[in-house]
Amino acid sequence: MTLTLFGHPFSSYTWKPLIALYEQDIPFEFRNIAGNEYPENEAEFLSRWPVGKFPLLVDDDEAIMESSLIIEHVAPALIPDDRAGAFEVRLLDRLFDNHVMTPVQAIVAEHLPFITPTPDENRISRARSALDKIYPWLDERLQGRQWAAGNEFTLADCAGAPALFYADWVQPIPEEFQAVRDYRKRVLARPSVARVVDEARPYRHVFPLGAPDRD
Ligand SMILES: N[C@@H](CCC(=O)N[C@@H](CS)C(=O)NCC(=O)O)C(=O)O
C-alpha cells in the first residue's frame, strides 16, 4: 500500500487523516493543494476527485474520499472491534463533523468574499445557535472521559480535535462547559494533534475571521 494524501495543512478535514497517520506512524506522501502554490498537486487532485472536497487519499491507484472513511482505510485500529464501542466512536465522529464543523464552516463561509460579498447575519446566527446547542450536549457526553469516546484515542478524537480547535475560535466554548474545554486542551496536547496544529501555523493569516493569538 502506497499512500498519498491530498489536502491543505490548514483544513480541518485534512487534519483528521493526518492525525490518524501520525498517531499510527504510517508512512505516506503529503500533496499540498494550498492556494496557487502547487498547481500540479491541485490538478491531479481534481482529476481524481472532481467534486474538489479535500482530503483525498490515493492508495496505489485507488482514490478514497471522505475523511472518516480514509481513517477507516488507513488506521482501522482507531475504531474498536466491539460493536458498542465502535458505535460510540462513529457517533462522536459524525457529531463533531455535522454538528460542530458544519456550523463552524458556515460561519467561516460568511466571511469569505468569494462565497458571499456581505456576511448574512441570519445564517451566522443560525450557525452560532447550532454551536450553542451542541456544546452542552458534548459537555455531558465527555464527563469523566479522557478521550472523546472513552479511555482510548480513536477516530472520534481525529474529528474532535479539529472541530473544537476551530469552534473555539469562532464561538468560544463557555466556561460552564468545563469538560469540553478540558478535552480540547487535552486533545491539542496530544503529539499527533500538536504536530498538525504546528504544520498549519504558516497559514493562520488566511483565517477569514482573524486567528486569535493563542493555541
Ligand atoms: N465530508 C467531507 C468534508 C470535506 C470538506 O468540507 N473539506 C473542505 C476543506 S476543510 C473543502 O474541501 N473545502 C473546499 C470546498 O468546499 O470547495 C470529509 O469529511 O472529507
The ligand as an SDF file (V2000), in Angstrom:
LIG
                    3D

 20 19  0  0  0  0  0  0  0  0999 V2000
  -17.2930   15.3140    4.3480 N   0  0  0  0  0  0  0  0  0  0  0  0
  -16.0050   15.7340    3.8370 C   0  0  0  0  0  0  0  0  0  0  0  0
  -15.8670   17.2530    4.0530 C   0  0  0  0  0  0  0  0  0  0  0  0
  -14.6510   17.8110    3.3600 C   0  0  0  0  0  0  0  0  0  0  0  0
  -14.6210   19.3280    3.3470 C   0  0  0  0  0  0  0  0  0  0  0  0
  -15.6450   20.0010    3.5680 O   0  0  0  0  0  0  0  0  0  0  0  0
  -13.4260   19.8560    3.0790 N   0  0  0  0  0  0  0  0  0  0  0  0
  -13.2530   21.2940    2.9390 C   0  0  0  0  0  0  0  0  0  0  0  0
  -11.8920   21.7030    3.4980 C   0  0  0  0  0  0  0  0  0  0  0  0
  -11.7990   21.5280    5.2550 S   0  0  0  0  0  0  0  0  0  0  0  0
  -13.2220   21.6340    1.4660 C   0  0  0  0  0  0  0  0  0  0  0  0
  -12.9540   20.7870    0.6460 O   0  0  0  0  0  0  0  0  0  0  0  0
  -13.4550   22.9080    1.1370 N   0  0  0  0  0  0  0  0  0  0  0  0
  -13.3360   23.3710   -0.2230 C   0  0  0  0  0  0  0  0  0  0  0  0
  -14.6240   23.4580   -0.9340 C   0  0  0  0  0  0  0  0  0  0  0  0
  -15.6920   23.2370   -0.3400 O   0  0  0  0  0  0  0  0  0  0  0  0
  -14.5860   23.7680   -2.1300 O   0  0  0  0  0  0  0  0  0  0  0  0
  -14.9010   14.9490    4.5460 C   0  0  0  0  0  0  0  0  0  0  0  0
  -15.1160   14.5130    5.6820 O   0  0  0  0  0  0  0  0  0  0  0  0
  -13.8300   14.7510    3.9560 O   0  0  0  0  0  0  0  0  0  0  0  0
  1  2  1  0
  2  3  1  0
  2 18  1  0
  3  4  1  0
  4  5  1  0
  5  6  2  0
  5  7  1  0
  7  8  1  0
  8  9  1  0
  8 11  1  0
  9 10  1  0
 11 12  2  0
 11 13  1  0
 13 14  1  0
 14 15  1  0
 15 16  2  0
 15 17  1  0
 18 19  2  0
 18 20  1  0
M  END
$$$$
